[in-house]
Amino acid sequence: MIRILFYLAVIFVLGLGFAWLADRPGDMVVTFSGYQYKVSLMVAAVAVTAIVAATMLTWWLTKAVWNSPFTIARHFRARRRDRGYQALSTGMIAAGAGDAVLARNKNKEAAKLINSDQEPLIHLLDAQASLLEGDHDGARQKFEAMLDDPEMRLLGLRGLYLEAERLGDRAAARHYAGRAAGLAPQLGWAADSTLEEKSERGDWDGALALIDAQKSTRQIERDVANNKRSVLLTAKALSLFESDFNAARTAALEANRLRPEFGPAALAAAKALLRQNDVRKGSKVLETAWKAEPLPDIAELYVHCRPGDAVLDRLARAKKLQSLKQNHPESSLAVARAALEAQDYKLARSEAEAAARMQPREGAYLLLADIEEAQSGDQGKVRQWLSRAVRAPRDPAWVADGVISERWAPFSPVTGRLDAFEWKAPEERLGHLIEQDEEPVERVSIPSIAAAQPAGDDIVDVIVESDAEPEKAVEPSKAVPPAPDGIEALVDDDKAEPIRLPDDPGVDPEVERENAQKRFRLF
């Protein structure tokens, strides 16, 4: 559109020029070789314009004829290149669709039409075709050859990384990922794998530097980077607590600053502050984390932050912690434990029962068993609470990829994923689930035996014996007829020994014999 307007403007200017000359008549005299030529000004202007146009046309035709061999060759090269790129595009689509035969054929066609040194995608299609054909050794050789080309080095490292992952060679995979991360920190797959490898080796500074590189390239969001830095700094603080306390304290405080609600970071920072006798600031750190996610370790450290406190002082601190997170099982359990230490059994029992009502679980019933043993010493009731604990859901713990840990860890021991552990209840015990799914067994009552007998048969006598009255003999005619199927087990239940808990001392044999003579017996 702009060109058309430009041409129109040029024609308009020429028209104005000729119109201007036409309005101003004049002659132009040219003397050449003794001859004098006289023409009008308009004719001279037209002649000059025609000469210039003819000169330009002659130059264009001469140049076109001179460059015609190169033009024809360039046309065929472009056509050949277009055919090659079309074959390459079709081959890449076939490789993505899993068509190994078509991918290989189009790769050969593209290699004939396009120079592989000019188009690196031909090497990629060749490697992809080898993978589809199952030639993994050949594919690895092609990926290794890509490492010599700076333009394709990252592509070769990616291919070798995936092949190492397929073979289960984590060391080789992380080696290639580390090389790729060194060249391009913005690559997510390389950075994540290298981060896992550095975390497992305990190279916290290297892992932190990698997180900073990812953050500077804006590969990860700021919040995600802060969360990962908090995890790494917490792990660094825990590893340096005994060897370099100052570095551990700095790392723990920075981790808590980046993520105040993160329990492990708050615990590390509070321990560092409490070691320096800064109880007030350490308590504030624990209170902030407790409001976000109550953890038993936070309650334990908060209640016992001052070693010289009396039990009543610790109970008061537990109640303060409960006020920050009311109607929560962990708050009630913290107060119950502190009350048990203070021998306030009534408060301990009420808080433990409240926790059991809010969230019936193993720890609440075990605590009730401890309270029962400390208060009354009734072993029967203690065993009752223990039996409930056995069948109750498990307490929350640190869980990552099916692994249950009593303590927090920065990465998963299964996959190596950073910040994988979560505070949650593990999966229920299999036995508990079976007990819940079992249908109750129908037991046949005693009257059903008599009802099953024919009319006129003798009725079974049920005799109550005492110490003064000897056992009566039963006549053969009054023997019990064979019981139907399923009844025999019921009759012999008294003979079977009951199943006891591992800590059940059982009943004294003498007492058991005395009680046996006072029970109903079936003859």
Secondary structure as GFF3:
##gff-version 3
##sequence-region A 1 523
A	DSSP	alpha_helix	2	23	.	.	.	ID=ss1
A	DSSP	beta_strand	27	32	.	.	.	ID=ss2
A	DSSP	beta_strand	35	40	.	.	.	ID=ss3
A	DSSP	alpha_helix	41	97	.	.	.	ID=ss4
A	DSSP	alpha_helix	100	113	.	.	.	ID=ss5
A	DSSP	alpha_helix	121	132	.	.	.	ID=ss6
A	DSSP	alpha_helix	136	146	.	.	.	ID=ss7
A	DSSP	alpha_helix	153	167	.	.	.	ID=ss8
A	DSSP	alpha_helix	170	183	.	.	.	ID=ss9
A	DSSP	alpha_helix	188	201	.	.	.	ID=ss10
A	DSSP	alpha_helix	204	216	.	.	.	ID=ss11
A	DSSP	alpha_helix	222	240	.	.	.	ID=ss12
A	DSSP	alpha_helix	245	258	.	.	.	ID=ss13
A	DSSP	alpha_helix	263	275	.	.	.	ID=ss14
A	DSSP	alpha_helix	279	292	.	.	.	ID=ss15
A	DSSP	alpha_helix	296	303	.	.	.	ID=ss16
A	DSSP	alpha_helix	311	324	.	.	.	ID=ss17
A	DSSP	alpha_helix	329	341	.	.	.	ID=ss18
A	DSSP	alpha_helix	345	358	.	.	.	ID=ss19
A	DSSP	alpha_helix	362	375	.	.	.	ID=ss20
A	DSSP	alpha_helix	379	391	.	.	.	ID=ss21
A	DSSP	beta_strand	397	400	.	.	.	ID=ss22
A	DSSP	beta_strand	403	405	.	.	.	ID=ss23
A	DSSP	beta_strand	422	424	.	.	.	ID=ss24
A	DSSP	alpha_helix	430	437	.	.	.	ID=ss25
A	DSSP	alpha_helix	446	451	.	.	.	ID=ss26
A	DSSP	beta_strand	462	463	.	.	.	ID=ss27
A	DSSP	three_ten_helix	476	478	.	.	.	ID=ss28
A	DSSP	alpha_helix	488	491	.	.	.	ID=ss29
A	DSSP	three_ten_helix	492	494	.	.	.	ID=ss30
A	DSSP	alpha_helix	509	516	.	.	.	ID=ss31
A	DSSP	beta_strand	521	522	.	.	.	ID=ss32
###
